[in-house]
Amino acid sequence: MGFHASSNDSGSVGLPQAVADLLAAFLGPRFSISLSDREHHGRGESYHAVQAPDAVCYAETTEEVSRIVRICADHGVAVIPFGAGTSLEGHVSALRGGVSLDLSRMTRIIAVRPEDLDVTIEAGVTRHQLNNYLRDTGLFFPVDPGGESTLGGMAATRASGTNAVRYGTMRENVVSLTAVMADGSVVVTGGRARKSSAGYDLTRLIVGSEGTLGIITELTLRLYGIPEKVSAAICPFITVDEAIATVVGIIQCGIPIARVELMDARTIQATNRYSGLSYKETPTLFMEFHGSTAGVAEQVALTRELAEQNGAFDFESADDPDTRAVLWNARHNVHYAVQAMRPQAKVWSTDVCVPISSLGPCIAETQEDIASASFFISTVGHVGDGNFHLGLVIDPNNPDELAEAEALNSRLVKRAIALGGTCTGEHGVGTGKMKFMELEHGHGVEVMRAIKKALDPKDIMNPGKIIPELRSGGNPEN
């Protein structure tokens, strides 16, 4: 008797019975069509509605991923990669049903090479797991988006985070990778040399492709020495403008700051409530400095001087690990703190990025734009590289709030693009940002479409993401 695949709650007719039988025979209990599994794998951490796959496959090796994709390719079944489910732009939604391919069990740390400052891992390893493993080597991996995301997922969305101003994003820190392509073939995109001029840069093509071109199963990542000295600082201001002027001064003066994060008064209020803290409820910069003891002391002194010149009414620095941990845990929990201001709501998180010289005008205009909003909105950002977020706390079942949030987000994105920026600095496109791709990239979207068609002619790899689909008249859908 065959393994009976149920229909998909989002309207799909379900898996072809032949696919269900093949996957069940191959994976045994690691093939699931349970409703709870399917709904979990169709949900990220944002306002996007759950769109469940028809089935979930739990892979444990690259070879298994290859075989699963090959089975799906033979029958034209969609494959949606899944890591930790922390995405914010609908990346894991099964828009056309199909199979969610869960890589969270692929957690081997394959090789650490301290002399080359690199490590090779499987895609299901998380940032915390890697850094805990590296603790006794004197090395660490710096890309820090906040959530406990898998490193494969971070590469797929070209993630960054609080340390990007000094260490860069996933784009700069993935040396090479292994990916399973749409026909089930396995590609290794390069060696471990620090530079190469040999052909197309397939690593950078796959990084940021959100599973639409291939499924990342292994990565080789750059590592860094743990700094001799680390110091953090909290610096409150009366206005957001003063805080931004300080950040611009830090960057333009060449101070090699490791982290500089902005939280506005509303975000501080939410953080105090959620994390049991007592920060002054005013626009605040959270900063961190890495280097030698003398170097860090100089960075702190120069930054303090700039902050005071721009109106800071306090500057509190801390060197001890416990104080720094409290500070950064509070910053990393902002998404949940903001959502807790309205427990039954969801956070619509924006993530525009602009050139640093445009950061002040962009945030100032945005603050004016949200002043009359009917729901709670926070402002927070990795402002050292021009990236900031609004957290719009909305009821996704309220059409009026959805329309208001959509209008606010659209104005923000168009403002950022007009200033030479981007619709997404780190969250990725998914389904949520597709409508802005033509505005940002123009004819470049046609080039992306051609690449997608060449590498995935059956359109089974995370379909309906990144690239707006064409209507019958040849115009992109919005």
Residue pairs with C-beta under 8 A, 6 or more apart in sequence:
2 17
2 20
2 21
3 17
3 20
3 21
3 23
3 24
3 25
3 31
4 17
4 20
5 14
5 15
5 16
5 17
5 19
5 20
5 33
5 54
5 55
6 14
6 33
6 54
7 13
7 14
7 54
8 14
8 38
8 52
8 53
8 54
8 94
8 97
9 35
9 38
9 39
9 52
10 42
10 51
10 52
10 94
10 95
10 97
12 54
12 94
12 96
12 97
12 98
13 97
14 54
14 97
15 23
15 33
15 54
15 55
15 77
15 97
15 98
15 99
16 75
16 77
18 75
19 71
19 72
19 75
19 77
19 99
20 31
20 33
20 55
22 71
23 31
23 55
23 57
23 68
23 71
23 99
24 31
26 64
26 67
26 68
26 71
27 57
27 58
27 64
27 68
30 57
30 58
30 59
30 60
31 55
31 56
31 57
31 58
32 38
32 55
32 56
32 57
32 58
33 54
33 55
33 56
35 52
37 56
38 52
38 53
38 54
38 55
38 56
38 100
39 50
39 52
40 85
41 52
41 53
41 56
41 80
41 82
41 85
41 92
41 94
41 100
41 102
42 50
42 51
42 52
42 53
42 92
42 93
42 94
42 100
43 50
43 85
43 92
44 85
44 86
44 87
44 88
44 89
44 90
44 91
44 92
44 93
45 85
45 86
45 87
45 88
45 147
45 335
46 87
46 88
46 89
46 90
46 346
46 347
46 348
46 349
46 432
47 346
47 347
47 348
47 394
47 396
47 405
48 89
48 90
48 93
48 430
48 431
48 432
49 93
49 396
50 93
51 90
51 93
51 94
51 95
52 94
53 78
53 80
53 94
53 97
53 98
53 99
53 100
54 94
54 97
54 98
54 99
55 99
55 100
56 82
56 99
56 100
56 102
57 68
57 99
57 100
57 101
57 102
58 102
58 104
58 105
59 65
59 68
59 101
59 102
59 103
59 105
59 106
60 105
60 106
61 106
61 217
62 178
62 180
62 186
62 217
62 218
65 101
65 103
65 180
65 215
65 217
66 180
66 184
66 185
66 186
67 184
68 79
68 99
68 101
69 79
69 101
69 180
69 181
69 182
69 183
69 184
69 215
70 183
70 184
71 77
72 78
72 79
72 98
72 99
72 460
73 182
73 183
73 184
73 458
73 460
76 458
76 460
77 98
77 99
77 460
78 94
78 95
78 96
78 97
78 98
78 99
78 460
78 461
78 462
78 463
79 98
79 99
79 101
79 211
79 215
79 460
79 461
79 462
80 92
80 93
80 94
80 98
80 99
80 100
80 101
80 211
80 462
81 100
81 101
81 103
81 152
81 153
81 156
81 211
81 215
81 216
81 462
82 92
82 100
82 101
82 102
82 103
82 104
83 102
83 103
83 104
83 123
83 124
83 149
83 150
83 152
83 153
83 156
84 104
84 126
84 147
84 148
84 149
84 150
84 153
85 92
86 147
86 148
86 149
86 153
87 153
87 157
87 427
87 428
87 430
88 349
88 351
88 427
88 428
88 430
88 432
89 424
89 427
89 428
89 429
89 430
89 431
89 432
89 433
90 430
90 431
90 432
90 465
91 156
91 157
91 210
91 211
91 428
91 430
91 431
91 462
91 465
92 100
93 430
93 431
93 464
94 100
95 431
95 463
95 464
95 465
96 463
96 464
98 460
101 215
103 122
103 123
103 124
103 150
103 152
103 215
103 217
104 124
104 150
105 124
106 122
106 123
106 124
106 125
106 152
106 217
107 122
107 124
107 125
107 129
108 121
108 122
108 125
109 119
109 120
109 121
109 122
109 125
109 129
109 130
109 133
110 120
110 121
110 122
110 218
111 119
111 120
112 119
112 133
112 134
112 137
112 139
112 223
113 119
113 192
114 137
114 138
114 139
114 223
116 192
117 139
117 222
117 223
117 224
117 225
118 175
118 192
118 220
118 221
118 222
118 223
119 130
119 134
119 141
119 220
119 221
119 223
120 218
120 219
120 220
120 221
121 130
121 151
121 218
121 219
121 221
122 152
122 217
122 218
123 150
123 151
123 152
123 153
123 155
123 216
123 217
123 218
123 219
124 150
124 152
125 150
125 151
125 152
126 148
126 149
126 150
126 151
127 141
127 143
127 144
127 145
127 148
127 149
127 151
127 154
128 148
130 141
130 151
130 221
131 140
131 141
134 140
134 141
134 223
138 225
138 226
139 223
139 224
139 225
139 226
140 223
140 224
140 226
141 151
141 173
141 221
141 222
141 223
141 224
142 163
142 166
142 167
142 173
142 224
143 154
143 159
143 160
143 161
143 163
143 164
143 167
143 168
143 169
143 170
143 173
144 161
144 162
144 163
145 154
145 159
145 160
145 161
145 426
146 161
146 162
146 331
146 332
146 334
146 335
147 332
147 335
149 159
151 219
151 221
152 216
152 217
152 219
153 159
154 170
155 170
155 174
155 177
155 206
155 207
155 208
155 216
155 219
156 207
156 208
156 209
156 210
156 211
156 216
156 428
157 170
157 208
157 210
157 426
157 427
157 428
158 169
158 170
158 171
158 207
158 208
158 426
158 428
159 169
159 170
159 426
159 428
160 168
160 169
160 170
160 382
160 385
160 387
160 425
160 426
161 382
161 426
162 259
162 261
162 288
162 328
162 331
162 332
162 382
163 258
163 259
164 382
164 384
164 385
164 387
164 426
165 251
165 257
165 258
165 259
165 260
165 382
165 384
165 385
166 256
166 257
166 258
166 259
166 290
167 173
167 224
167 258
169 426
170 207
170 208
171 204
171 207
171 208
172 222
173 221
173 222
174 203
174 207
174 219
174 220
174 221
174 222
175 190
175 192
175 194
175 203
175 220
175 221
175 222
176 188
176 189
176 190
176 191
176 192
176 203
176 219
176 220
177 188
177 189
177 203
177 206
177 207
177 216
177 218
177 219
177 220
178 186
178 187
178 188
178 189
178 216
178 217
178 218
178 219
179 186
179 187
179 189
179 206
179 213
179 214
179 215
179 216
179 217
180 186
180 187
180 214
180 215
180 217
181 187
181 213
181 214
181 455
181 456
182 213
182 214
182 455
182 456
182 457
182 458
182 460
182 461
186 217
187 202
187 214
189 202
189 203
189 205
189 206
190 196
190 202
190 203
192 220
205 213
205 451
206 213
206 214
206 216
208 428
209 466
210 428
210 429
210 430
210 462
210 465
210 466
211 461
211 462
211 465
212 452
212 456
212 461
212 462
212 463
212 465
212 466
212 467
213 451
213 452
213 455
213 456
213 461
214 455
214 461
215 461
227 258
227 290
227 291
227 296
228 291
228 292
228 293
229 289
229 290
229 291
229 292
229 293
229 295
229 296
229 319
230 258
230 288
230 289
230 290
230 296
230 319
230 324
231 288
231 289
231 296
231 299
231 300
231 317
231 318
231 319
232 286
232 287
232 288
232 289
232 317
232 318
232 319
232 323
232 324
232 327
232 328
233 285
233 286
233 287
233 288
233 289
233 300
233 303
233 304
233 315
233 316
233 317
233 318
234 279
234 284
234 285
234 286
234 287
234 314
234 315
234 316
234 318
234 327
235 243
235 246
235 284
235 285
235 287
235 303
235 307
235 312
235 314
235 315
235 316
236 279
236 280
236 282
236 283
236 284
236 285
236 312
236 313
236 314
237 243
237 246
237 282
237 283
237 284
237 285
237 307
237 310
237 311
237 312
237 313
238 282
238 283
238 311
238 313
239 283
239 311
240 262
240 264
240 283
240 363
240 364
240 367
240 379
241 360
241 364
242 283
242 310
242 311
242 312
243 262
243 283
243 284
243 285
243 310
243 383
244 262
244 359
244 360
244 363
244 383
245 310
245 360
246 285
246 303
246 306
246 307
246 310
246 312
247 260
247 262
247 285
247 356
247 359
247 383
247 384
248 356
248 357
248 359
248 360
249 306
249 309
249 310
250 257
250 260
250 303
250 306
250 384
251 257
251 356
251 384
252 356
253 302
253 306
255 299
255 302
255 303
256 290
256 291
256 299
257 287
257 288
257 289
257 299
257 303
257 384
258 288
258 289
258 290
259 286
259 287
259 288
259 382
259 384
260 285
260 286
260 287
260 288
260 382
260 383
260 384
261 285
261 286
261 287
261 331
261 380
261 381
261 382
261 383
262 283
262 284
262 285
262 379
262 380
262 381
262 383
262 388
263 271
263 283
263 284
263 286
263 331
263 334
263 378
263 379
263 380
264 283
264 378
264 379
264 380
265 281
265 282
265 283
266 376
266 377
266 378
266 379
267 334
267 337
267 338
267 378
267 379
267 380
267 391
268 279
268 280
268 281
268 282
268 283
268 284
269 281
270 334
270 337
270 338
270 340
270 341
270 376
270 378
271 277
271 279
271 330
271 331
271 333
271 334
271 337
272 278
272 279
272 281
273 337
273 340
273 341
274 333
274 336
274 337
274 340
275 326
275 329
275 330
275 333
275 337
277 326
277 330
279 330
280 314
285 307
285 383
286 327
286 328
286 331
287 303
288 324
288 328
289 296
289 299
289 300
289 303
290 296
291 299
300 317
304 315
304 317
307 315
308 315
318 324
318 327
330 337
334 378
334 380
334 391
335 347
335 349
335 391
338 347
338 376
338 378
338 391
338 393
339 345
339 346
339 347
339 391
339 393
341 376
341 393
342 375
342 376
342 393
342 395
344 395
345 375
345 393
345 394
345 395
345 396
346 393
346 394
346 395
346 396
347 391
347 392
347 393
347 394
348 390
348 391
348 392
348 393
348 394
348 405
348 409
349 389
349 390
349 391
349 392
349 427
350 389
350 390
350 392
350 409
350 412
350 413
351 387
351 388
351 389
351 424
351 425
351 426
351 427
352 362
352 387
352 388
352 412
352 413
352 415
352 416
352 421
352 422
352 423
352 424
352 425
353 385
353 386
353 387
353 388
353 416
353 421
353 422
353 424
353 425
353 426
354 362
354 386
354 416
354 419
354 420
354 421
354 422
355 386
355 419
355 420
355 421
356 385
356 386
358 386
358 419
358 420
358 421
359 383
359 386
359 388
361 419
362 388
362 415
362 416
362 419
362 421
363 379
363 388
365 415
366 379
366 390
366 412
366 415
367 379
369 408
369 411
369 412
370 377
370 379
370 390
370 408
373 392
373 404
373 408
374 400
374 401
374 404
375 392
375 393
375 394
375 395
375 401
375 404
375 405
376 393
377 390
377 391
377 392
377 393
377 408
378 389
378 390
378 391
378 393
379 388
379 389
379 390
379 391
380 388
380 389
380 391
381 387
381 388
381 389
382 388
382 425
382 426
385 425
386 421
386 425
387 425
387 426
390 408
390 409
390 412
392 405
392 408
392 409
394 401
394 402
394 404
394 405
395 401
396 402
413 423
413 433
413 436
413 439
414 436
414 439
416 422
416 423
417 423
417 436
417 439
417 440
422 440
423 429
423 433
423 436
423 437
423 439
423 440
424 433
427 433
428 466
429 437
429 465
429 466
430 465
430 466
431 464
431 465
434 465
434 466
434 467
434 468
434 477
434 478
435 468
435 478
437 445
437 448
437 466
437 467
437 468
437 476
438 445
438 468
438 476
441 448
445 467
445 468
445 476
448 466
448 467
449 467
452 459
452 467
453 459
455 461
468 476
468 477
468 478
469 476
469 477
470 476
470 477
471 477
